[in-house]
Amino acid sequence: MSGRRSRRKGHDWEREVARRLREIFGPQVRRGLQYQDGSDAPDVIVPCFHVECKVGARPPIIQALEQAEKNARPGLWPVAICKQDKQKPTVTMRFADWLELVEAWWRETGGRR
């Protein structure tokens, strides 16, 4: 895939992730534009999380998570939202962060979905 097409595919994926998260968190969710928000800005700006997005034949999931960890401000959970071609998307985060999130959800809901 050419560089331009690859970048467009990545930007399209970021827009899709932002759109889906906006359905939950509301209009405060937007794409993090590195040229405006700084080179360490998340791909998608959303409360509570530092989101890095990757898409492609073999998206670098762990590298995306490490990038989120490196750039996340204190208090934000770093996550990588990745989509391999022709597959369903995944969300990757560290186990300790996931446990913290699940514990808060469990206390709040008692396990109800």
Rosetta blueprint (number, residue, H / E / L):
1 M L
2 S L
3 G H
4 R H
5 R H
6 S H
7 R H
8 R H
9 K H
10 G H
11 H H
12 D H
13 W H
14 E H
15 R H
16 E H
17 V H
18 A H
19 R H
20 R H
21 L H
22 R H
23 E H
24 I H
25 F H
26 G L
27 P L
28 Q L
29 V L
30 R E
31 R E
32 G L
33 L L
34 Q H
35 Y H
36 Q H
37 D H
38 G L
39 S L
40 D L
41 A L
42 P L
43 D L
44 V E
45 I E
46 V E
47 P L
48 C L
49 F E
50 H E
51 V E
52 E E
53 C E
54 K E
55 V E
56 G E
57 A L
58 R L
59 P L
60 P L
61 I H
62 I H
63 Q H
64 A H
65 L H
66 E H
67 Q H
68 A H
69 E H
70 K H
71 N H
72 A L
73 R L
74 P L
75 G L
76 L L
77 W E
78 P E
79 V E
80 A E
81 I E
82 C E
83 K E
84 Q E
85 D L
86 K L
87 Q L
88 K L
89 P L
90 T E
91 V E
92 T E
93 M L
94 R L
95 F H
96 A H
97 D H
98 W H
99 L H
100 E H
101 L H
102 V H
103 E H
104 A H
105 W H
106 W H
107 R H
108 E H
109 T H
110 G L
111 G L
112 R L
113 R L
